[in-house]
Amino acid sequence: MASEEESAVKEPLDLIRLSLDERIYVKLRSDLFVFTLFFFHAYDQHLNMILGDVEEIVTTVEIDDETYEEIVRTTRRTVPFLFVRGDGVILVSPPLLSKSRGNFVVEYSEKSPNMADELVDQKKYLEDSCQSKCAKPKHDYGECVKRISGDDTGTKHCTGQYFDYLSCIDKCVAPELFAKLK
């Protein structure tokens, strides 16, 4: 009876408790760092975590000044132990779980070692499809950047044009993105 109570899931943090010393996936708010496939050793109610054998995946996106194309770079490194502050955590994904006799039991699929490869951000695909609708704000922003590129004073900026472009993309993406997330 005691073991059934220990493995029962009553609140979301119970799923994390059941994943102690298991490999899990964590994504952080900055969108630069993703920790995947590590052993989860400890946590608290604020989601501060101690992780071991961490594979850190850093993805950076740079924009080419001449062609305005996105250049995506991914680097990986392994860290023996890592402390993660809970205020930056946006996703904690434990191993696949299935219901068995009213309790949750940890199950691994053959795909779980590649969880980072399975996760696809739909927003990026939707943003690509909205590029044609937002061509004018993007062009205006590019022209502004060219116009002020020789300004050494730092007083000129293209903030308005940049936000116009981002607003256009967001308004185009939002309805389809929220429909996919439901």
Long-range contacts (C-beta under 8 A, 24 or more apart in sequence): 4-102, 4-103, 7-103, 7-104, 7-105, 8-103, 8-104, 9-103, 9-104, 13-43, 13-45, 15-94, 15-97, 15-104, 16-40, 16-43, 16-47, 16-92, 16-94, 18-94, 18-97, 18-104, 18-106, 19-94, 19-95, 19-106, 22-94, 22-95, 22-106, 23-95, 23-112, 23-113, 24-92, 24-93, 24-94, 24-95, 25-91, 25-92, 25-93, 25-115, 25-116, 25-119, 26-51, 26-84, 26-89, 26-91, 26-92, 26-93, 27-89, 27-90, 27-91, 28-84, 28-88, 28-89, 28-90, 29-87, 29-88, 29-89, 29-90, 30-88, 31-59, 32-58, 32-59, 32-60, 33-57, 33-58, 34-58, 34-59, 34-116, 35-82, 35-84, 36-115, 36-116, 37-113, 37-115, 37-116, 38-82, 43-86, 44-86, 46-86, 46-87, 47-86, 47-89, 47-92, 48-83, 48-84, 48-85, 48-86, 49-83, 49-84, 49-86, 49-89, 50-81, 50-82, 50-83, 50-84, 51-81, 51-82, 51-83, 51-84, 52-80, 52-81, 52-82, 53-78, 53-80, 54-78, 54-79, 54-80, 54-81, 54-82, 56-82, 57-116, 65-145, 68-138, 68-142, 122-177, 122-180, 122-181, 123-173, 123-177, 126-172, 126-173, 126-176, 126-177, 127-169, 127-173, 130-168, 130-169, 130-172, 130-173, 133-168, 133-172, 134-165, 134-168, 134-169, 134-172, 137-161, 137-164, 137-165, 137-167, 137-168, 138-165, 140-164, 140-165, 141-165
